[in-house]
Amino acid sequence: MERVDTPIPGCVELRPRVVRDHRGNLAKPFQQSRFRELGLEFEIRELFHSRSRRGVLRGLHFQLPPSAVAKLVYCVTGRAFDAIVDLRVGSPTEGAGHTLELSADVDNAVFVPRGCAHGFVALEDATTLAYAYDGEFDPECDAGIRWDSAGIDWPVEEPILSERDSGLPPGPSFASPFTYER
């Protein structure tokens, strides 16, 4: 597995070794010992996935303290334009975003640290993203900022949004409880 640092401290793209043959392919997006070798402390506590049709935008989501979570996100089918926004006060990239494409063909993943918002837009029908959390979903701490308020250049003009995501507050009005720690 290769670690590719992004401009956001602690946010890392991961490119696993992919074994391909006449049957298909095999990729391992997580191995705890390899994560530790790469300097990433991460213990999976919850695993789930979402399936979206082309043009669906989900995000930008995060969990507030005391239930903040780090997450590993990867694409099982299809392709997604993925976005991460650093909400950590004092971070060198506070308020900045980073984007990348997650693809089932490439088998890459992204590690999103606590204090960062995450979202994506499906670039193909039946795009399935898998999420591994180092904590459990806590509806009392579930939060987000509006997808169009964080300076992300989304590749869709009229995304398909949930009612919840349409009503999220704009990023500039969010008083972040997250603090950057080296």
C-alpha positions as CSV (number, residue, x, y, z in Angstrom):
1,M,0.0,0.0,0.0
2,E,1.3,3.4,-1.0
3,R,0.7,6.5,1.1
4,V,0.1,9.8,-0.8
5,D,-0.1,12.8,1.4
6,T,-2.6,15.5,0.5
7,P,-2.2,19.2,1.3
8,I,-4.5,18.7,4.3
9,P,-2.5,17.4,7.3
10,G,-3.5,13.9,8.2
11,C,-5.6,13.4,5.1
12,V,-4.0,10.7,3.1
13,E,-4.8,9.0,-0.2
14,L,-4.0,5.3,0.0
15,R,-3.2,3.2,-3.1
16,P,-3.3,-0.5,-2.2
17,R,-1.4,-3.1,-4.2
18,V,-3.9,-4.6,-6.7
19,V,-3.5,-8.1,-7.9
20,R,-5.1,-8.5,-11.3
21,D,-5.5,-11.7,-13.4
22,H,-8.0,-13.3,-15.8
23,R,-10.6,-13.7,-13.0
24,G,-10.6,-10.0,-12.0
25,N,-8.7,-8.3,-9.2
26,L,-8.0,-8.3,-5.5
27,A,-7.3,-5.2,-3.4
28,K,-6.9,-4.7,0.4
29,P,-7.9,-1.2,1.4
30,F,-7.0,-1.7,5.1
31,Q,-4.5,-3.7,7.1
32,Q,-3.9,-2.4,10.7
33,S,-0.2,-3.2,10.7
34,R,0.4,-1.5,7.4
35,F,-1.5,1.6,8.5
36,R,0.8,1.8,11.6
37,E,3.8,1.4,9.3
38,L,2.4,4.4,7.3
39,G,2.0,6.4,10.5
40,L,-1.8,6.1,10.6
41,E,-3.5,5.1,13.9
42,F,-6.9,3.7,13.0
43,E,-9.1,1.0,14.6
44,I,-12.3,0.2,12.8
45,R,-15.4,0.4,15.0
46,E,-18.1,0.6,12.3
47,L,-18.4,-0.2,8.6
48,F,-21.2,0.8,6.2
49,H,-21.7,1.7,2.6
50,S,-23.8,4.0,0.4
51,R,-25.0,3.4,-3.2
52,S,-25.8,6.4,-5.3
53,R,-26.9,7.1,-8.8
54,R,-25.0,9.5,-11.1
55,G,-25.3,13.1,-9.9
56,V,-26.1,12.4,-6.3
57,L,-24.1,14.6,-3.9
58,R,-23.7,13.5,-0.3
59,G,-22.1,15.9,2.2
60,L,-20.3,17.7,3.5
61,H,-20.6,15.6,6.7
62,F,-18.8,15.0,10.0
63,Q,-19.5,14.2,13.6
64,L,-19.0,16.7,16.4
65,P,-17.0,16.0,19.6
66,P,-17.2,14.0,21.7
67,S,-18.2,11.6,19.0
68,A,-15.9,12.9,16.2
69,V,-14.6,10.1,13.9
70,A,-11.8,9.5,11.5
71,K,-12.8,7.5,8.5
72,L,-11.5,5.5,5.7
73,V,-13.5,5.8,2.5
74,Y,-13.1,3.8,-0.7
75,C,-15.1,3.1,-3.9
76,V,-16.5,-0.5,-4.3
77,T,-18.3,0.2,-7.6
78,G,-18.3,3.1,-10.0
79,R,-16.4,6.4,-9.5
80,A,-16.9,9.4,-7.1
81,F,-15.5,12.9,-7.0
82,D,-14.5,13.0,-3.3
83,A,-14.0,16.2,-1.2
84,I,-12.5,16.8,2.2
85,V,-12.6,20.2,4.0
86,D,-10.4,21.0,7.0
87,L,-12.4,22.4,9.8
88,R,-9.7,22.3,12.5
89,V,-8.9,25.6,14.1
90,G,-5.2,26.3,13.8
91,S,-4.5,23.9,11.0
92,P,-2.2,25.2,8.3
93,T,-5.1,24.4,5.9
94,E,-8.0,25.5,8.0
95,G,-11.0,26.1,5.8
96,A,-9.3,24.6,2.7
97,G,-10.6,21.7,0.7
98,H,-9.0,18.9,-1.2
99,T,-10.5,16.8,-3.9
100,L,-9.7,13.5,-5.6
101,E,-11.4,10.8,-7.6
102,L,-12.1,7.5,-5.9
103,S,-12.6,4.7,-8.4
104,A,-13.4,1.0,-8.2
105,D,-11.0,0.6,-11.2
106,V,-8.1,2.2,-9.3
107,D,-9.0,0.8,-5.9
108,N,-7.7,3.9,-4.1
109,A,-9.0,5.1,-0.7
110,V,-8.9,8.2,1.4
111,F,-8.2,8.5,5.1
112,V,-10.1,11.5,6.5
113,P,-8.9,12.6,10.0
114,R,-11.2,13.9,12.8
115,G,-12.1,17.5,12.3
116,C,-12.6,17.3,8.5
117,A,-15.8,17.4,6.6
118,H,-16.3,14.8,3.9
119,G,-18.6,14.6,0.8
120,F,-18.7,13.2,-2.7
121,V,-20.7,13.2,-5.9
122,A,-21.3,10.0,-7.8
123,L,-19.9,10.1,-11.3
124,E,-21.6,6.9,-12.4
125,D,-24.8,5.1,-11.7
126,A,-24.6,2.6,-8.8
127,T,-21.5,4.1,-7.4
128,T,-20.9,2.4,-4.0
129,L,-18.7,3.9,-1.4
130,A,-17.6,2.0,1.7
131,Y,-16.9,3.8,5.0
132,A,-14.9,2.5,7.9
133,Y,-15.2,4.6,11.1
134,D,-13.0,4.6,14.2
135,G,-16.1,5.3,16.2
136,E,-19.8,4.7,15.9
137,F,-22.4,6.9,14.3
138,D,-23.9,9.2,16.9
139,P,-27.1,11.0,15.7
140,E,-26.7,13.6,18.5
141,C,-23.4,14.6,17.0
142,D,-24.1,14.2,13.3
143,A,-23.4,17.5,11.5
144,G,-22.4,19.1,8.2
145,I,-21.9,22.2,6.2
146,R,-23.5,23.0,2.8
147,W,-21.8,21.4,-0.1
148,D,-21.6,24.7,-2.1
149,S,-20.2,26.8,0.8
150,A,-16.7,25.5,1.1
151,G,-15.0,26.5,-2.2
152,I,-15.2,23.0,-3.8
153,D,-15.4,23.1,-7.6
154,W,-17.9,20.2,-7.9
155,P,-18.2,18.6,-11.4
156,V,-22.0,18.8,-11.3
157,E,-24.2,21.9,-11.8
158,E,-27.5,20.6,-10.3
159,P,-26.7,17.8,-7.9
160,I,-29.3,15.4,-6.5
161,L,-29.4,16.3,-2.8
162,S,-31.2,15.0,0.3
163,E,-33.5,17.4,2.1
164,R,-31.0,17.2,5.0
165,D,-28.0,18.1,2.9
166,S,-30.0,21.0,1.2
167,G,-30.6,22.5,4.6
168,L,-27.1,22.3,6.1
169,P,-25.6,25.6,7.3
170,P,-23.0,27.4,5.2
171,G,-19.4,26.7,6.1
172,P,-18.5,30.3,7.0
173,S,-21.1,30.4,9.7
174,F,-19.9,27.1,11.3
175,A,-18.1,27.8,14.6
176,S,-15.7,24.9,14.6
177,P,-15.1,22.9,17.9
178,F,-12.2,21.1,16.2
179,T,-8.6,22.0,17.1
180,Y,-5.6,21.0,15.0
181,E,-3.1,18.8,16.8
182,R,0.2,17.9,15.2
